[in-house]
């Protein structure tokens, strides 16, 4: 009788250990190949944060292939890139109210559209590969001129300065100046 009770207790303890390992294993997220990154700074006195996932070049052709020209792109990897400002900003004479926006881009060989969209929190693309951007929720669209970057950038990087921000990736720099 004691042996049967001991076996039951041992089996129950073993079962609990196996279940707890399974539960804890589910809680650990695998490391992403495009890690979450945050750029912080001030633009014309406003505190600005750009939260994005930073993909790597990994020997691929980025512009015109991995990121196609003339199609809306989430301006990063994974979730849509988030641009947040604590004060209103002026971009080329247009007003961007204080708030949180998804940042999208439409890359082109000679010019880019930079889009601030009021919907946030969505994954960056749908199953078919098209973006999740809803054009009806675009708050502001400005044009930017891409240029060759000063150096090669393996990972997508955003740099915030007092006059705006710059997207850097591969051999390209896309400055977005605020005035």
C-alpha positions in Angstrom: 0.0 0.0 0.0 2.8 2.4 0.9 4.6 1.5 -2.3 1.6 2.4 -4.4 1.2 5.8 -2.6 4.9 6.5 -3.1 4.7 5.7 -6.8 1.7 7.9 -7.2 3.4 10.8 -5.5 6.6 10.3 -7.6 4.6 10.2 -10.8 2.7 13.3 -9.8 5.9 15.1 -9.0 7.4 14.1 -12.4 4.3 15.2 -14.2 4.4 18.6 -12.5 8.1 19.0 -13.4 7.5 18.2 -17.1 4.5 20.5 -17.3 6.3 23.4 -15.6 9.2 23.1 -18.0 6.8 23.2 -21.0 5.0 26.2 -19.5 8.2 28.1 -18.8 9.6 27.2 -22.3 6.6 28.9 -23.9 7.3 32.1 -22.0 10.8 32.5 -23.4 10.7 34.4 -26.7 13.4 33.4 -29.2 15.8 36.1 -30.2 14.7 37.9 -33.3 17.0 38.1 -36.3 15.9 41.8 -36.6 16.2 43.0 -33.0 14.0 45.7 -31.5 15.8 49.0 -31.4 15.0 52.5 -30.1 16.4 55.8 -31.3 15.8 58.8 -29.0 16.6 62.4 -29.4 15.2 65.9 -29.7 13.9 67.6 -32.9 13.3 71.4 -32.5 12.8 71.0 -28.7 10.4 68.0 -29.0 11.4 64.6 -27.4 11.2 62.1 -30.2 11.4 58.3 -30.1 11.6 55.9 -33.1 11.0 52.3 -32.2 11.8 49.8 -34.9 13.2 46.3 -35.7 16.6 46.5 -37.3 17.1 44.0 -40.1 20.6 43.2 -41.5 21.8 43.3 -45.1 23.3 39.8 -44.9 24.7 40.1 -48.4 21.3 40.9 -50.0 20.4 43.6 -52.4 18.2 45.9 -50.3 16.8 48.7 -52.4 14.7 47.7 -55.3 14.7 44.0 -54.3 14.3 43.1 -50.7 12.6 46.5 -50.2 10.9 47.2 -53.6 10.7 50.6 -55.1 7.3 52.4 -55.3 5.6 50.2 -52.7 4.7 51.1 -49.1 7.2 49.7 -46.6 7.0 49.5 -42.8 10.3 51.3 -42.5 11.9 48.4 -40.5 11.1 44.7 -39.9 8.5 42.9 -37.8 5.9 45.4 -36.4 5.4 48.7 -38.1 8.0 51.3 -37.1 6.7 53.8 -34.4 7.5 57.5 -34.4 6.5 59.4 -31.2 6.8 63.1 -30.4 5.8 64.9 -27.2 5.3 68.2 -29.0 3.9 69.2 -32.4 6.5 69.4 -35.2 6.6 71.2 -38.5 7.8 69.3 -41.5 8.2 71.3 -44.7 5.5 73.7 -43.6 3.1 70.9 -42.6 2.1 70.2 -39.0 2.5 66.9 -37.2 0.6 67.0 -33.9 2.2 65.5 -30.8 1.5 61.8 -30.6 2.4 58.3 -31.7 2.4 57.3 -35.4 3.3 54.3 -37.5 6.1 55.4 -39.8 6.0 54.1 -43.4 8.0 54.9 -46.5 7.6 54.5 -50.2 11.2 54.1 -51.4 12.1 55.4 -54.9 15.3 55.6 -56.7 15.3 59.4 -56.7 12.8 60.3 -54.0 11.0 58.8 -51.1 7.6 59.4 -49.5 7.7 59.4 -45.7 4.3 58.7 -44.2 3.1 59.3 -40.6 0.0 57.1 -40.0 -2.3 57.3 -37.0 -2.8 53.6 -36.6 -0.2 51.9 -34.3 0.4 48.5 -32.9 -0.1 46.5 -36.1 2.3 43.9 -37.6 4.1 45.5 -40.5 2.9 43.3 -43.3 0.1 40.9 -44.1 0.5 37.3 -45.1 0.7 38.1 -48.8 3.6 40.5 -48.2 1.8 43.8 -48.7 1.9 46.4 -45.9 -0.7 46.9 -43.2 -0.7 50.6 -43.8 -4.2 52.1 -44.1 -3.9 55.2 -46.3 -7.1 56.6 -44.9 -5.2 57.0 -41.6 -2.3 58.9 -43.0 -1.8 62.1 -41.0 1.2 63.5 -43.0 3.2 62.6 -46.0 6.5 64.4 -46.9 9.1 63.8 -49.6 12.7 63.0 -48.9 15.7 62.7 -51.2 17.9 59.5 -50.7 21.7 59.8 -51.0 24.7 57.6 -50.7 25.6 57.2 -47.0 29.1 58.1 -45.7 29.7 54.4 -44.8 28.1 51.0 -45.2 25.5 50.2 -42.6 24.9 46.4 -42.1 21.8 47.1 -39.9 19.0 49.5 -40.5 19.5 52.5 -38.2 17.6 55.7 -37.4 19.6 58.7 -36.1 17.7 61.6 -34.6 19.3 65.1 -34.7 18.0 68.6 -33.7 16.8 69.2 -37.3 15.2 65.8 -38.0 16.0 62.1 -38.5 17.9 60.0 -40.9 17.3 56.4 -42.0 20.6 54.6 -42.7 20.9 51.1 -44.3 23.2 49.5 -46.7 24.8 52.3 -48.7 21.8 54.6 -48.4 20.9 57.6 -46.2 17.4 59.1 -46.2 17.3 62.4 -44.3 14.0 63.8 -43.2 14.4 67.4 -42.1 11.9 69.3 -39.9 11.6 73.1 -39.9 
